[in-house]
Amino acid sequence: MTGGQDRTRLGYFLGPHGVKGGVKVYVLGDQEQFRALKRVFVEGRGWLRVARLEMLAPGVALHLAGVTSREAAEELRGLNVFAADDELPEPEEGVYYYHELRGLTLHGAAGEVLGEVVDVEDGGHQDLLVVRHEGGESFVPLQAPYVLVNLNDRRRPASLALSADAPAGLLEADAPEVGGDDA
């Protein structure tokens, strides 16, 4: 989920790490994306400077300006953590940030427009595209070789396409809808 048009959710706070204000983060995606960040946006708190970062297995612990005690870190438990899109490090080839996929058109194998990607969610074992289409909204597993990422001249995502091998019925009206009883 995005925290605004220029922010991408990186994870959420789990709880304190140590006694001097460190707070553990459940990371969505690769923990390396935190290494270059000088600040993060904390839900309900705004932008906070990253004073120190500890790489954990798995996840990270952030030490943020103004959060200097275990009690202050505890207050952040459950809050979402975001980064400004333009402050994220350049990902390696073949890796894309969620914000790069939002707003892209999803095409069928024959080139027809199927819908628009309105969000990307971490489904645990795989990422899920949230696609808005004529029948509503559906989850589409972002899984190779079923979803192909078409790149622009800068080698970044320009559109998405389902391959001919993609399972039938991914966007049918009776598919589980986002936020529905089956989701």
SULJOTA-V332594 format. One line per field, one symbol per residue. psi: psi as a letter, one per 40 degrees, with the letter a starting at -180 (. if undefined). Layout:
psi=???
This chain:
psi=iieideihheaihdaihaefeihihhhhahededdeheiihhhedahhhhdihhhihiaihihihegeidddddeeheiihiihdeeiihiihehiiddedheihhiideeihdahheihiheceiihhhhhadebiihhhghiedhhhhiaeefihdiiihideiiiedfideihiheade.
